[in-house]
Amino acid sequence: MARFEHTVTVAALDRHWFEEAAGHAVDLFDASREQDGAILLPDGRPIHGLRLLKGRHLQSGAWYGESPEEKDGEDGKAASEAAPEAAVLREWRPSRTVEVESRVAEEGMSLRVGVRLREPRTPKALEVSLDGHNPKGGSLYRFSGRAKADLHAWWAALERPSSAPSAARAPVVGTAKHRLGRARLTVTPRPAEDGTWRVSVVLSVRGRWLLRPVVAVGLLFARRPVERGFREGVDSAAEEWAELLAELPSLHGEALRAEIADALTTP
């Protein structure tokens, strides 16, 4: 097994702002209505790029996406001939669970992506699943992944004193499986004295069954480039996080709700 670890310092996200923003977004969707396929916010403005394709709005089994005429054609085909990308609403209970699943075909791969958010108005946990395969390929073209972010544990880890050891259990855990091997990724935050976050990311990779020796030898020779790529990936994610925080509005209450509504309806 190979293990890689890298720690970065990032700006902190205010928990109260995050939970308030999530609550406003969920409330706006919960109060929305459907009209001729368009999804309208309470003030009557349509949400940009989102239409009801099948089923009843905010009911289990409803399909959402863009209509064919809103998309550009692919490979010279007319837009009307291009199949719309869509997501299926599996569950809509804003006080408990929201679950969405989408299926996408890209470059010969068929992907199924599932997202579940628990207690959406004050998010408690986010779960993501990914299954992919090439219909024309064999087992080498199949893979799966699962990830869970325990947001309650995340905030609890950041409430510990900066001098305390890191939380024993990582709030964010992801796993990926393939015929050749499996990987496990963990993300653990801790507060720094200046108010920033110190985030440690650990990646473990190992072969599966009889292929373990083969993968171990491959990692032996490729360890340095893999480690370099891993560190660069974590650093890049930290930079993107900084850019995201810089773009977030420092608003609260109705002003924040209005800002979110504008973002949902602006092309």
URQUIHU-V304461 format. One record per residue. N is the residue number from 1. RES is the residue in one letter. PSI is psi in radians with two decimals (999 if undefined). Layout:
# URQUIHU-V304461
N;RES;PSI
N;RES;PSI
This chain:
# URQUIHU-V304461
1;M;2.42
2;A;2.46
3;R;2.29
4;F;2.46
5;E;2.44
6;H;2.41
7;T;2.35
8;V;2.74
9;T;2.21
10;V;2.78
11;A;2.59
12;A;2.55
13;L;2.29
14;D;2.12
15;R;-0.78
16;H;-0.69
17;W;-0.77
18;F;-0.83
19;E;-0.61
20;E;-0.77
21;A;-0.74
22;A;-0.73
23;G;-0.75
24;H;-0.77
25;A;-0.79
26;V;-0.74
27;D;-0.65
28;L;-0.76
29;F;-0.69
30;D;-0.52
31;A;0.00
32;S;2.89
33;R;2.85
34;E;2.42
35;Q;1.95
36;D;0.64
37;G;-0.46
38;A;2.54
39;I;2.02
40;L;2.35
41;L;2.95
42;P;-0.49
43;D;0.05
44;G;-0.13
45;R;2.44
46;P;2.49
47;I;2.22
48;H;2.32
49;G;0.23
50;L;2.17
51;R;2.66
52;L;2.08
53;L;-0.49
54;K;2.52
55;G;-2.91
56;R;2.45
57;H;2.28
58;L;0.42
59;Q;2.57
60;S;2.31
61;G;-0.06
62;A;2.43
63;W;2.33
64;Y;2.67
65;G;-2.77
66;E;2.47
67;S;2.67
68;P;-0.63
69;E;-0.23
70;E;-0.13
71;K;2.63
72;D;2.58
73;G;2.75
74;E;2.39
75;D;0.68
76;G;-0.09
77;K;2.68
78;A;2.65
79;A;-0.60
80;S;-0.31
81;E;-0.20
82;A;2.27
83;A;2.34
84;P;2.46
85;E;2.38
86;A;2.76
87;A;2.51
88;V;2.27
89;L;1.99
90;R;-0.56
91;E;2.38
92;W;1.63
93;R;1.53
94;P;-0.49
95;S;-0.18
96;R;-1.08
97;T;2.43
98;V;2.24
99;E;2.30
100;V;2.51
101;E;2.40
102;S;2.63
103;R;2.24
104;V;2.39
105;A;2.09
106;E;2.17
107;E;0.79
108;G;-0.15
109;M;2.44
110;S;2.12
111;L;2.40
112;R;2.15
113;V;2.22
114;G;2.43
115;V;2.25
116;R;2.23
117;L;2.15
118;R;2.39
119;E;1.09
120;P;-0.60
121;R;-0.54
122;T;1.39
123;P;2.23
124;K;-0.67
125;A;2.54
126;L;2.21
127;E;2.35
128;V;2.37
129;S;2.58
130;L;2.21
131;D;2.27
132;G;2.61
133;H;2.76
134;N;2.00
135;P;-0.43
136;K;-0.04
137;G;3.12
138;G;-2.65
139;S;-0.40
140;L;-0.27
141;Y;0.44
142;R;2.45
143;F;2.84
144;S;2.76
145;G;2.61
146;R;2.49
147;A;2.53
148;K;2.28
149;A;1.92
150;D;1.68
151;L;-0.55
152;H;-0.77
153;A;-0.57
154;W;-0.90
155;W;-0.63
156;A;-0.67
157;A;-0.56
158;L;-0.16
159;E;-0.12
160;R;2.68
161;P;2.55
162;S;-0.42
163;S;-0.18
164;A;2.70
165;P;2.81
166;S;2.73
167;A;2.49
168;A;-0.55
169;R;2.23
170;A;2.28
171;P;-0.45
172;V;2.16
173;V;2.29
174;G;2.51
175;T;2.57
176;A;2.44
177;K;2.46
178;H;2.84
179;R;-0.62
180;L;-0.41
181;G;-3.07
182;R;2.72
183;A;2.64
184;R;2.27
185;L;2.32
186;T;2.58
187;V;2.15
188;T;2.14
189;P;2.78
190;R;2.61
191;P;2.54
192;A;2.83
193;E;-0.44
194;D;0.15
195;G;-0.12
196;T;3.11
197;W;2.43
198;R;1.99
199;V;2.11
200;S;2.24
201;V;2.23
202;V;2.26
203;L;2.21
204;S;2.32
205;V;2.38
206;R;2.70
207;G;2.92
208;R;2.38
209;W;-2.26
210;L;-0.21
211;L;-0.03
212;R;-0.81
213;P;-0.66
214;V;-0.82
215;V;-0.67
216;A;-0.74
217;V;-0.72
218;G;-0.73
219;L;-0.50
220;L;-0.76
221;F;-0.45
222;A;0.17
223;R;-0.81
224;R;-0.87
225;P;-0.59
226;V;-0.77
227;E;-0.70
228;R;-0.76
229;G;-0.65
230;F;-0.83
231;R;-0.74
232;E;-0.65
233;G;-0.74
234;V;-0.75
235;D;-0.71
236;S;-0.70
237;A;-0.66
238;A;-0.67
239;E;-0.71
240;E;-0.61
241;W;-0.75
242;A;-0.73
243;E;-0.68
244;L;-0.81
245;L;-0.62
246;A;-0.44
247;E;-0.20
248;L;2.40
249;P;2.47
250;S;1.10
251;L;2.86
252;H;2.89
253;G;-2.48
254;E;-0.53
255;A;-0.71
256;L;-0.72
257;R;-0.76
258;A;-0.66
259;E;-0.71
260;I;-0.71
261;A;-0.74
262;D;-0.73
263;A;-0.63
264;L;-0.45
265;T;-0.07
266;T;2.24
267;P;999
